[in-house]
Structures are given as C-alpha cells and as structure tokens.
C-alpha cells in the first residue's frame, strides 16, 4: 500500500513538474517573441523579463519602457496560464518621482554601460541636450539621449527636471556654440574667471547682450558670458543649416588629428561613429549613435571595389560581409572624400585611400569594405532626421 501511494505521488509530482516546465518554456518563448517584435535593438529600448513558477502560479518580473510590449506579453501569458502575477515595471521608475527629464549641464558628459565610473564608456552627450530618465541606482541614472541611446550617467553630468521645469527650459531662447575654442566667462571680459569650457554644438539659454558678449544660462541656473562671434541663435541655425558636400568636408577636416576615444562623440575625443555623428550634427542632421545603426539609414549605394558609384559625402561601412553561415557585421564607418579617399577616426582623425598604389592606401579598409549609404539628399527621408524636426532641439 505504501509503495502504491508513493508511486502515485511520484507520478503526480512528475506530471505537475512537466506541466510547470512546459508553461515556463512557453512563457519564455512568448517573452522572446515580444522582445523581438518591440526591441530589435536593445541599445535604444528596454524590455527585460524573468519568468518563474511559484505556488501562486507564474510570476513575470522585469521592466520595460514600452507599455504596448508589456500588454502583449501579458495577453500571451494569460493564454498559457490564466493564473499569473504581473510584476513588470513600466519605466520611468516610480521612485524617480516627477523628475523624469534631464538636460546635460557639462560641455560633454560620459554615459557608461554600467552605473560606475570604471565601466565602459558607451556614449557621450553634450551641453544642452535633453535626456529621458528611466531609473536610478545610487548616484547613477539610466538615461536616453536624443539619438535614443541608453546608458548610465552620474548625477553631476546633468540637471534633473520635472515636466514643468523641462518645458520652461525648452521654451527659452537658445544659442548654439559654433567654434572649437570657446569659454564661458563669469563677466563680459575674456580675462574674467572661466565658468565652463564649451564645445561646438553646445546649447545654452539666451539671456541678453552686453557689448560683444552674449549672456547665457546653463540648465542648472549658472550664468555666464560668451563672445557673440562664438555662437549663433539656435532657431535660425536650425532653420538655415543645410548640409552639402563642402560643409561636411569643412567640418570633417577641422577635426583632423583629434584622438580616437571609444564611446566618444565630441571634439575632445571620438570613435568612428561618434566622429561621423558629430560632423552631421554640426550640419543639422541627427544620425544614430553606432556604425551598425548608421548603416540602417540613408539611401543604399551599389558598391564594389572600383568605388565607381560612390559620391563625396557618402558614408562607407566596414566589417564582415554576410555569408551562408554568418550575418553581416559592421564595426567601422568613414566619410568618402572622392578619388578613393576616406576620412575617419581610427587612432586619430586622418585621411586614407582605398586605392592600391596610393601612398596612404589602407589595405585592411579595402578588404573589409561592406557597403555605402548616401545621407546627403536623404534629409527628412530614409530615416535621416533633421535636428529641427526632433523634439529635443
């Protein structure tokens, strides 16, 4: 009798365990399907889930910044197991309160892959850029930049705001810095104390004119003065800045010799895609952050090793071409100058050639050349965004 009872208990336990495991397997598959649909690129969207089985039923934990993704997942889970516990948090996190907006307060801030200064530099953002804030960990905040890139920024890099304060900042008249060498000074005098260094593309609130100086304000309330020749009125600049080959080349060559910095996107140091991004930013275009993202925008250009179809100003992408066994992988980007020449950030910003026989021929670049995209002429289409048409400038 005892053996018979034990056997029945063991059989029941086995059936329940198999059922539980099957439910988890189906739920995890559903979560993967939803993530694939809503988050093809984890660098720009959040959808992280964990599914466990408890006595109360399935428990779905996690977080996302996409309410529609959560809703669809819960519908799929309900079809698998009507009894479940929803513990998915919609971001921004509740403990942030109303201050879920931010504006960069430094000439350039470092945004990292993890909430610590020793973590990999993921990207940068510059003074006056808007941020969306999703959660915090200690003195670090998980933020999203105007190009949708996600990463961790320490509290000293930006000013937190609620919707009212953020809207007030956005409605301020602004100026944009247009020169490489600029300092914000305490008074309308170049010999006065420096308040901050400034970089091309930095944005400040316009507070008036004092002689040859513009009085400006930072997002954190600091006030300073900059020479008027170093800036332009932002609205006029956004409206009148129209990129063409000559302007792109002028901007690109102005940065010659600048050091390579993994994760960098400013003139203080930049990686390959940070370099192309900054060049087009200074010409009114908002490119995605990474080379593997930039390759998705613009007009496709048919290419081969003759380079015959390329036009000056095209973006050239390098990496590994797709094979039957492996997907295409892009890891480098450059700007085409014409006549086989490229300008790019690799060690430092420099010009090299893709044509054999040239003194500056770069064989490794020719061998890894994958494709080209045309940005000029695609403004406002083919996913190429005008700065003036975004909500952040």
C-alpha positions as CSV (number, residue, x, y, z in Angstrom):
1,X,0.0,0.0,0.0
2,X,2.8,2.4,0.9
3,X,4.6,1.6,-2.3
4,X,1.5,2.1,-4.3
5,X,0.9,5.5,-2.7
6,X,4.5,6.6,-3.2
7,X,4.2,5.7,-6.9
8,X,1.0,7.7,-7.4
9,X,2.6,10.7,-5.6
10,X,5.8,10.4,-7.7
11,X,3.7,10.2,-10.9
12,X,1.6,13.2,-9.9
13,X,4.7,15.2,-9.0
14,X,6.3,14.3,-12.3
15,X,3.2,15.4,-14.3
16,X,2.9,18.7,-12.4
17,X,6.6,19.4,-12.8
18,X,6.4,18.7,-16.5
19,X,3.4,20.9,-16.8
20,X,5.1,23.7,-14.9
21,X,8.3,23.4,-17.0
22,X,6.2,23.5,-20.2
23,X,4.4,26.6,-19.0
24,X,7.7,28.3,-18.3
25,X,9.1,27.3,-21.6
26,X,6.0,28.6,-23.5
27,X,6.1,31.9,-21.4
28,X,9.8,32.4,-22.1
29,X,9.2,31.8,-25.8
30,X,6.4,34.4,-25.7
31,X,8.6,36.9,-24.0
32,X,11.3,36.4,-26.6
33,X,8.8,36.9,-29.4
34,X,7.6,40.1,-27.9
35,X,11.1,41.4,-27.4
36,X,12.0,40.6,-31.0
37,X,8.9,42.5,-32.2
38,X,9.3,45.6,-30.0
39,X,13.0,45.7,-29.2
40,X,15.1,44.8,-32.3
41,X,17.9,46.9,-30.8
42,X,18.5,46.8,-27.0
43,X,20.7,49.9,-27.3
44,X,17.6,52.0,-27.8
45,X,14.7,50.3,-26.0
46,X,14.2,48.4,-22.7
47,X,12.4,45.1,-22.3
48,X,13.9,42.7,-19.7
49,X,11.8,39.9,-18.2
50,X,12.3,37.0,-15.9
51,X,9.7,34.2,-15.5
52,X,9.4,31.9,-12.5
53,X,6.9,29.3,-11.3
54,X,5.6,29.6,-7.8
55,X,2.7,28.1,-5.8
56,X,0.7,31.1,-6.7
57,X,1.3,30.5,-10.4
58,X,3.7,32.1,-12.9
59,X,5.4,35.3,-11.8
60,X,6.6,37.6,-14.6
61,X,9.2,40.1,-13.3
62,X,11.1,42.8,-15.2
63,X,10.9,46.2,-16.7
64,X,10.2,48.0,-20.0
65,X,9.7,51.5,-21.3
66,X,7.2,50.2,-23.9
67,X,3.7,49.7,-22.4
68,X,2.4,48.1,-25.5
69,X,5.1,45.4,-25.2
70,X,4.0,44.6,-21.7
71,X,0.4,44.5,-22.6
72,X,1.0,42.0,-25.5
73,X,3.2,39.8,-23.3
74,X,0.5,39.6,-20.6
75,X,-2.1,38.6,-23.2
76,X,0.2,35.8,-24.3
77,X,0.9,34.7,-20.7
78,X,-2.8,34.6,-19.9
79,X,-3.4,32.2,-22.8
80,X,-0.7,29.9,-21.4
81,X,-1.6,30.2,-17.7
82,X,-4.7,32.2,-16.6
83,X,-3.3,32.4,-13.1
84,X,-0.1,34.6,-13.0
85,X,1.3,37.5,-11.2
86,X,2.4,40.6,-13.1
87,X,5.5,42.2,-11.6
88,X,6.7,44.0,-14.8
89,X,7.5,47.7,-14.0
90,X,6.8,50.3,-16.6
91,X,9.6,52.8,-16.7
92,X,10.3,55.6,-15.7
93,X,10.5,54.0,-12.2
94,X,8.1,55.3,-9.6
95,X,10.9,56.3,-7.1
96,X,12.1,59.0,-9.5
97,X,9.0,61.0,-8.7
98,X,8.1,63.7,-11.2
99,X,11.7,64.4,-12.2
100,X,12.0,62.1,-15.2
101,X,13.5,64.7,-17.5
102,X,17.1,66.0,-17.7
103,X,19.4,68.3,-19.6
104,X,23.2,67.9,-19.9
105,X,25.0,70.6,-17.8
106,X,28.6,69.9,-18.8
107,X,30.3,70.6,-22.1
108,X,30.3,66.9,-22.6
109,X,29.2,64.1,-20.2
110,X,30.2,60.5,-20.1
111,X,27.5,57.9,-20.4
112,X,28.6,54.4,-19.3
113,X,27.5,50.8,-19.8
114,X,27.1,50.2,-16.1
115,X,26.5,52.5,-13.1
116,X,30.1,53.1,-12.2
117,X,32.9,55.3,-13.4
118,X,35.1,52.3,-14.2
119,X,32.6,50.9,-16.6
120,X,33.0,51.0,-20.4
121,X,32.2,54.4,-22.0
122,X,29.1,53.7,-24.0
123,X,28.5,57.2,-25.5
124,X,28.6,60.9,-24.6
125,X,26.1,63.8,-24.8
126,X,26.8,67.5,-24.9
127,X,25.7,70.6,-23.0
128,X,22.0,71.5,-23.6
129,X,21.0,68.0,-24.8
130,X,17.8,66.6,-23.5
131,X,17.6,63.3,-21.6
132,X,14.8,60.9,-20.7
133,X,15.4,59.3,-17.3
134,X,14.2,55.8,-16.6
135,X,15.6,54.6,-13.3
136,X,18.4,55.2,-10.7
137,X,21.0,53.2,-8.8
138,X,22.7,55.2,-6.1
139,X,24.0,58.4,-7.7
140,X,23.7,57.0,-11.3
141,X,20.7,57.3,-13.6
142,X,19.7,55.2,-16.6
143,X,19.1,57.8,-19.3
144,X,18.3,58.0,-23.0
145,X,19.8,60.6,-25.3
146,X,18.2,62.4,-28.3
147,X,19.5,59.7,-30.6
148,X,17.7,57.1,-28.4
149,X,20.9,55.6,-27.0
150,X,20.7,54.2,-23.5
151,X,23.3,54.2,-20.7
152,X,24.2,55.2,-17.1
153,X,25.0,58.9,-16.3
154,X,26.2,60.1,-12.9
155,X,24.2,62.9,-11.1
156,X,26.8,65.5,-11.8
157,X,26.5,65.3,-15.5
158,X,23.0,66.7,-15.9
159,X,20.2,68.6,-14.2
160,X,17.1,66.7,-13.3
161,X,13.7,68.4,-14.0
162,X,10.0,67.7,-13.8
163,X,7.8,68.4,-16.8
164,X,7.1,72.0,-15.9
165,X,10.8,72.9,-15.5
166,X,11.8,71.0,-18.6
167,X,9.1,72.7,-20.7
168,X,10.3,76.0,-19.4
169,X,13.8,75.2,-20.4
170,X,12.8,74.1,-23.8
171,X,10.8,77.3,-24.4
172,X,13.8,79.5,-23.6
173,X,15.5,81.2,-26.5
174,X,18.8,79.4,-27.1
175,X,22.2,79.9,-28.6
176,X,24.5,77.2,-30.1
177,X,28.3,77.3,-29.9
178,X,29.8,77.3,-33.4
179,X,33.6,77.4,-32.7
180,X,36.2,74.9,-31.4
181,X,37.8,77.3,-28.9
182,X,35.3,78.9,-26.5
183,X,35.0,79.6,-22.8
184,X,32.0,80.7,-20.8
185,X,33.3,83.6,-18.6
186,X,32.0,85.0,-15.3
187,X,31.7,88.5,-16.7
188,X,31.7,90.1,-20.1
189,X,35.5,90.1,-20.1
190,X,37.8,87.4,-21.6
191,X,40.2,87.8,-18.7
192,X,37.5,87.0,-16.1
193,X,37.1,83.7,-14.4
194,X,36.1,80.7,-16.5
195,X,32.7,79.2,-15.7
196,X,33.0,76.3,-18.2
197,X,34.7,75.2,-21.3
198,X,32.5,74.9,-24.4
199,X,32.4,72.7,-27.5
200,X,30.8,73.0,-30.9
201,X,27.1,72.1,-30.7
202,X,26.8,73.1,-27.0
203,X,23.4,74.8,-26.4
204,X,22.7,77.5,-23.7
205,X,19.8,79.7,-22.9
206,X,20.0,83.2,-24.3
207,X,19.7,85.9,-21.6
208,X,20.7,89.1,-23.3
209,X,23.6,91.1,-24.9
210,X,26.3,93.0,-23.2
211,X,28.6,94.7,-25.8
212,X,30.4,91.9,-27.8
213,X,29.2,89.3,-25.4
214,X,26.1,87.1,-25.1
215,X,24.8,86.5,-21.6
216,X,23.8,82.8,-21.3
217,X,22.4,80.4,-18.7
218,X,23.2,76.8,-18.1
219,X,20.4,74.2,-17.4
220,X,21.5,74.2,-13.7
221,X,21.0,78.0,-13.4
222,X,24.6,79.2,-13.7
223,X,25.0,82.3,-15.8
224,X,28.0,83.3,-17.9
225,X,29.1,85.3,-20.9
226,X,30.5,84.2,-24.2
227,X,31.8,86.2,-27.2
228,X,29.0,86.7,-29.7
229,X,31.2,85.6,-32.6
230,X,31.4,82.1,-31.0
231,X,27.7,81.4,-31.2
232,X,24.6,81.5,-33.3
233,X,20.9,81.8,-32.4
234,X,19.7,78.2,-32.3
235,X,16.4,78.6,-34.1
236,X,18.0,80.5,-37.0
237,X,20.9,78.0,-37.1
238,X,18.5,75.0,-37.2
239,X,16.4,76.6,-40.0
240,X,19.3,77.8,-42.1
241,X,21.9,75.0,-41.7
242,X,21.7,72.8,-44.8
243,X,24.4,70.2,-45.3
244,X,26.2,69.9,-48.6
245,X,29.5,68.3,-49.5
246,X,31.7,71.3,-49.0
247,X,30.2,72.0,-45.5
248,X,30.6,68.3,-44.5
249,X,34.2,68.3,-45.7
250,X,35.0,71.6,-43.9
251,X,33.7,70.2,-40.6
252,X,35.3,66.8,-41.1
253,X,38.8,68.3,-41.8
254,X,38.6,70.8,-39.0
255,X,38.9,67.8,-36.6
256,X,42.0,66.3,-38.3
257,X,44.3,64.8,-35.7
258,X,41.7,64.6,-33.0
259,X,42.3,61.5,-30.8
260,X,40.3,58.3,-31.0
261,X,38.2,57.6,-27.9
262,X,36.0,54.5,-27.7
263,X,32.5,55.8,-26.9
264,X,33.4,59.4,-27.6
265,X,31.2,61.7,-29.6
266,X,32.7,65.1,-29.1
267,X,35.7,67.1,-30.3
268,X,37.5,66.1,-27.1
269,X,37.8,62.6,-28.5
270,X,35.6,60.3,-30.6
271,X,35.3,56.9,-32.0
272,X,34.5,56.3,-35.7
273,X,30.7,56.7,-35.5
274,X,31.0,59.4,-32.9
275,X,33.0,61.3,-35.5
276,X,30.5,60.9,-38.3
277,X,27.7,61.7,-35.9
278,X,29.3,64.9,-34.7
279,X,30.1,66.1,-38.3
280,X,26.5,65.7,-39.4
281,X,25.2,67.1,-36.1
282,X,27.1,70.3,-36.8
283,X,25.4,70.4,-40.2
284,X,21.8,69.9,-38.8
285,X,21.4,66.1,-39.1
286,X,20.8,63.7,-36.2
287,X,22.5,60.3,-37.0
288,X,22.1,57.2,-34.9
289,X,24.9,56.5,-32.5
290,X,26.8,53.4,-33.7
291,X,28.1,52.4,-37.1
292,X,25.9,49.3,-37.1
293,X,22.9,51.7,-36.6
294,X,24.1,54.4,-39.0
295,X,24.2,51.8,-41.8
296,X,20.4,51.4,-41.5
297,X,19.7,55.0,-42.6
298,X,20.1,56.8,-45.8
299,X,20.0,55.7,-49.4
300,X,21.6,52.4,-50.3
301,X,24.5,52.8,-52.8
302,X,25.6,49.9,-55.0
303,X,29.2,49.3,-54.4
304,X,32.2,47.2,-55.5
305,X,36.0,47.5,-55.2
306,X,36.0,50.0,-58.1
307,X,34.1,52.5,-55.9
308,X,32.6,53.8,-59.2
309,X,29.1,54.5,-57.7
310,X,30.3,56.5,-54.7
311,X,29.8,60.2,-54.3
312,X,31.7,62.5,-52.0
313,X,30.0,62.7,-48.6
314,X,28.7,59.1,-48.7
315,X,29.2,57.1,-45.5
316,X,31.3,54.0,-46.1
317,X,30.9,51.0,-43.7
318,X,33.4,48.3,-42.9
319,X,33.2,44.9,-41.3
320,X,32.3,41.4,-42.4
321,X,30.1,40.7,-45.3
322,X,27.2,38.2,-44.9
323,X,27.9,34.6,-45.7
324,X,25.8,31.5,-45.7
325,X,26.9,30.8,-42.2
326,X,27.2,34.3,-40.7
327,X,25.3,37.6,-40.7
328,X,26.8,40.8,-41.9
329,X,28.6,42.7,-39.2
330,X,29.5,46.4,-39.3
331,X,32.2,47.7,-37.0
332,X,33.6,50.9,-38.7
333,X,32.4,53.9,-40.6
334,X,34.1,56.6,-42.7
335,X,33.2,59.5,-44.9
336,X,34.1,59.3,-48.6
337,X,36.0,62.3,-49.9
338,X,36.2,61.2,-53.5
339,X,39.1,59.8,-55.6
340,X,39.3,56.8,-53.4
341,X,40.0,58.8,-50.2
342,X,38.2,58.4,-46.9
343,X,38.4,60.5,-43.7
344,X,37.7,58.7,-40.4
345,X,38.6,58.3,-36.8
346,X,41.0,55.4,-36.3
347,X,43.7,56.1,-33.8
348,X,43.1,59.7,-34.7
349,X,41.1,61.5,-37.4
350,X,43.0,61.0,-40.6
351,X,42.7,60.6,-44.4
352,X,43.5,57.3,-46.1
353,X,43.0,55.8,-49.5
354,X,41.1,52.7,-50.7
355,X,43.1,52.6,-54.0
356,X,46.1,50.4,-54.3
357,X,49.2,52.4,-55.3
358,X,48.3,55.4,-53.3
359,X,50.9,56.4,-50.7
360,X,48.2,56.3,-48.0
361,X,46.5,53.1,-49.2
362,X,44.8,51.2,-46.3
363,X,44.5,47.6,-47.4
364,X,42.7,46.5,-44.3
365,X,39.9,49.0,-45.0
366,X,39.5,47.9,-48.7
367,X,39.4,44.3,-47.7
368,X,36.7,44.9,-45.1
369,X,34.6,47.4,-47.1
370,X,31.0,46.2,-46.9
371,X,28.6,48.9,-48.1
372,X,27.8,52.6,-48.5
373,X,24.9,54.8,-47.7
374,X,24.0,58.2,-49.0
375,X,23.0,60.7,-46.4
376,X,23.1,63.9,-48.4
377,X,19.9,64.2,-50.3
378,X,18.1,61.9,-47.8
379,X,17.4,64.5,-45.2
380,X,13.9,64.1,-43.9
381,X,13.5,60.6,-45.5
382,X,15.1,57.2,-45.4
383,X,15.2,57.6,-41.6
384,X,17.6,60.5,-41.9
385,X,16.4,63.1,-39.3
386,X,16.7,66.8,-39.4
387,X,17.6,68.2,-35.9
388,X,15.0,70.9,-36.4
389,X,12.3,68.2,-36.7
390,X,13.1,66.4,-33.5
391,X,11.5,67.2,-30.1
392,X,14.9,67.8,-28.4
393,X,16.3,70.9,-30.1
